[in-house]
Amino acid sequence: MLVFAVPVMAQQAEEEMLSGRELLTSCEEGAAPGQPNQYCMRYVFGLVQTIDMLQEAEPGQKLFCINPNIISLQEVTMKITAWLKDKSSRLNEDAYVLVSEALNTSYPCKRRGI
């Protein structure tokens, strides 16, 4: 019985994924110029932390590079929100996919020796 439960759970999780449109709508609620809302910052922070943890396990496979001593969470969140607005035709895609791509585009890792 457990064998059948896993695909059903995976399907339910997929159906409940946050879309880019839902994330952008949530990010715009109560936000002011230079001050993203807390929900949006928490989402971005959680995704950045999760991906960063995974990057530590595979150092040669970095998706993005953000120095938290130089770049604030507010700045990252505002950049992600602007990126989502610019990609309005893709907002039906999963939010985590779009935000991951935005992080990769906005904060690429510099190659050594270049």
N, C-alpha and C positions, 0 to 999 in steps of 0.2 A: 504494500500500500504506500509506503514511503517513496518508492520509485516514481509513482504517479504524482505525488504531491509536489515534487521539485519543479517539474515543468509548469504546473498550474501556478505555483508561487512566482516563478520567473515571469510568466505571462501577466500576472496581476501587477507585479512591480513595473513592468514595461508600460502597462496601461496607465499607471499612476505617475509616470515621469513628468517632471516639470518642463514645460515647453519654454522656448526662448521668449515667446510672446507673454506668457504668464510671468516669467521672471522680470522682463522689462516693465510690464505693467506694475508689478510689485515694487520695482526699484524706483519708479517715477512717483509713487504715492508719498507725499510729504517731503520729497527731496527738494533742496534749494541749491542754487549755484554754489559749488564748492563744498556742499554738505549732503552727501548721499544718505539715504535713510538706513536705519540700523538693520533691517531685514536684509537688504541688498549687501551691505558690508559683511554680515554674518555668512551669507551664502558664498560670497567670493572668498572670504577668509577660510571657510571650511573646505572649499574646493582647492584653494592654493595649498593649504596645509596637507590635505590628502595626497595631492599630486606630488608635493615636495617630499613627503615621506616615501612615496614610491620611487621618486628619483634618487633618493639616497641609496636605495637598494640596487639601482642600475645607474651609476653615475655617468656612464657614457651615453645615456639615452635621455638627456634633459629636454623637457618640453619647453621650459621657459626659465629665465633667471631673473629673480627679483631680490635686490638687497634691501631688507626691511629697515636698515639704518639710513638709507638714502630715499627710498620711495615709500610713501605712507599708504596705508590701507585705503584711505579716502581717495587718494590719487588713482590707485589701481581700480577701485570700484567705479570712479567716474569715467575712466578710460574704457572699462568693460561696458558700461552703460552706453557710452557714445558709440562703441563698436557695434553693439546690438542694434542701436537705432539706424546705423549705416547699413546694416544687413537685413533690413525689414522683409525682404523676400524669403529669408530663411528662418523666420521666427517660429515656424511650426516644428522645427527640429528640436531635439532635446537640449535643454539649457546647458547641461554639463558639457555637451559636445561643443556648443557654440562658445561658451566661456573658455574652455580649454584652447580652442583655436584662437580666440581673442588674446589670451595670455601668450601663446606662441608667437603671434604676429606682433604684439605690442612690446613684449619683453624677450626678444630672442637672446640666446646665449652667444657670447662672442667666442670665436674659436681662438685658441692660443696660437701665437705666431703670425696672426694676420693683422 
